[in-house]
Amino acid sequence: MSRKYDVAIIGAGAAGMMAAFTAGRRGRSVVVLDHAKAPGEKIRISGGGRCNFTNIHAGPKNYLSENPHFAKSALARYTPADFIAMVDRHKIAWHEKTLGQLFCDDSARDIIRMLLEEMRAVHVELKLSCVITEVEKGADGFRLATTEGPILATSLVVACGGKSIPKMGATGFAYRLAEQFGLPVTETRPALVPLTLEPNLLGELSELAGVAVDADVSCGKTRFREALLFTHRGLSGPSILQISSFWREGDEILLTLQPDVDFLETLKAAKRENGRQQVQTVLSQQLPKRLAQYLTDAAKLERPLADLPDKALSSLAERIRRWPIKPAGSEGYRTAEVTLGGVDTAALDGRTMQAKTVPGLYFIGECVDVTGWLGGYNFQWAWASGHVVGESL
C-alpha cells in the first residue's frame, strides 16, 4: 500500500530538514527520504567538525548565480539572526571565528540534533537508507517508487544537493529530476575547491608543501584575502577555495603575499642598516622560512644585501607583490565543498522555490544555481531556501 503525505522531501541535509520542520509546523504531513545511513552528513564534517553554520554578513552579494537577484527574497525572509535564535533556543554554544563566520563551540552534531529535534516535534517522518528508483507526477501529486515501498505526495521538494564529495553519497540526482520535468540546468562544476598545478611548476614548488601564508589572491577583478596553503597537489587554503569559484581553465591567478608589508622598503632599509645580511634572513622576518628560501633561490639572490643593486631587490619585491600562477585544474568534486551552477533559477519562483511549469515541485539548497562564498554562506542559503519552501507548501 502507498503511504500518502502532503510533502515528500528528497534529501536529509541542511535544506531538506529545514524545509521539513517548517512545513510540519504548519500542519503538513511530511516525509524526508535519504539514501544515506545518517542525516546531515555534510553538516557533520563541515567546519572541521564544528559546523560553520552561518555568516552574520550573509547577503545577495556573497552568492554566485546566473541571476544574482534570485536569492534576495529567501535571504531577506530568513536571516542569520533567525537561525542564531533557534541555535540559542536549543542552548548550543557558538562563537564567531573570523569574517563573520559562526561555529559551534563543541560539535557539528549539535546542529544535526537540533534539526532532528525540530522535525520530531512536528512529527516529520525520516526514512534513511531509502533509495528512490522512480518519480512520476499524476493528477493527485507525485508517486515515488522507493526501497521502502511506494510513496504518494501532493508536493515534492528536491533537496539532495549537488555533486560535491561523492564519497559521502553525492550524485547528480537532483539535476536528473529537473531535466525529467523539463527544467533547465546550468553548467555545473566544482567550487570552493583546491587548485592543482602542472607537473613542472608543482615540482618547482614541492619544497613548499605545508607552508601557509597570508595572501591576497585575485582572478580578474575578483579578489579574496585569507590564508593560502601550498600543498603536494598545488594550492589550497581559504583564499584559494574562494577564488576557485571564479577561476576557469586557462585563467591566471595573482598572489600577493603578506599584503600589508612593503617588501621593497623592508629590503632597502635592511640594506642600509646592515648590508651584510642575506636576503633570505630579511624575508624570513615576514614570511615562512621555507617560502623565504624559495623566493631567494628563485631570484638567484644568495648574496649579502650590500652586493645587490636596488633593481634586483625591486624585482624580488614585485614577485612577492604580484606572483602570477596559472593553475592546471582543480581537485574536482572529490574535495569540492559545493557545486557551482545547478537548476536554473529562471525556472523557479524565487518567493516559493516552486518550479514555474510543474506545480507542486520545488528545488532548494545546493542543487539550485545559487552558490555562496566560503564561510557559512552556503548553509545560510540552505536554511533560507528551506524556510521559504516550508512556508510555501
Phi, psi and omega in degrees: 000140178283141172269136183248131180228160171290321186223131168247132180242125178264110179119114179259050175257198184302308183293317183297314180292323177299314179297323185298307184282336176294318176290321180298324178298335181266017174085009179278143173275126189229138171235137177247128184243136177210140180281350179283164179276342182220150179280155171063039183295322178289332173295316185301320184268352187288154176058036181064028180091002180244001173058102172282081197284343172194180175225128186294345180264006187303126177203172183307330182294343184266014184231146177255136178192154174295338173238093184296347180272346188301318187284350187304314185297309182297315182295329179284330184273343174218106190260169174305323179298325178295317180290321178301322179299320178291318178301316179295321179299328178270008176056042175267120180286139182214168179213157174267129182269279176217155173054034177081008182279127180253133182232153170291142174292324187258282189213148175299336180298336177297321179292318178298315179300319179300312181296320179294321178296319178297322178293315180298324183297335181243021170063035173288134175271138180239121179243109180262167185052036183249113182263131179264122184258340182201144175229128178229152175246130178238189182295331183257012178130215186247138176248125180247123172272121184225167177289352175262007183101172182289143178230134176249139180213139177294320179235149179234126179247123180261114185222037188262021170074193182251214185260357187288142181057067181299335180296344177263011175099005181294138179220179175265027186302319182298321181291322178295321177295317179302312181294325178301323182263015173081016179267134180288151177236126179286168179304133177249144179203159180296142178224161187050060190224144175297151180256145181255162181238154178292154190307318183296314180292322179299319178296320180297325184263005187303326182292348181266357182306126181097352180276131178242147181207147174293132184210151170257119183243128182233154174218111188064232181267358183264134179217150177223140176243110174201189181292144174243139181234126172277134182235175179284356174250338182162244185232140178214202185093161184307318182295323179287317178301318179299310185290338182299332180289341182254343183282145173229154180309132181096343179286153174256142172249155183241126180257133170241110184275137182042069187304335183280352185261130173270094187291328179295313179294323178299315181291319179296318180296318179296323179296320179292320186281322182204086185293351179279347179295150174275151178304315182301322181297318180291314180297326182294344177285342182240340184233157173306145188303316182294324178291319177299318179296316180299313182296322179294315180295317182297327180273355181056052181240044182275054178222162177300151181303323182298336181270002185249134176288154180301331180298321178293321178293322179296319179296319178295315180298323178293324177297321180289326182278329181218087182255102181280134177224135177252103179298150178275332182177200177234171178284355173080190184296340182304320181241359180295136180284330180214173176252128176276140183087188180141206182301125186299125181295339178297339181269357184241153174271116184296342180275337185232342185071014180276143175295131185294331184256357182228089180304135178091354181253128184230148175230134182218166174076211188295334183289347178272153179285063172220115184232124183272165171293171171290141174119031177097354183291324181289326173295320180297324175295322178298312180298315185293313181291325176295318179297315182301313182291324178298325178283342186264335188296000000 
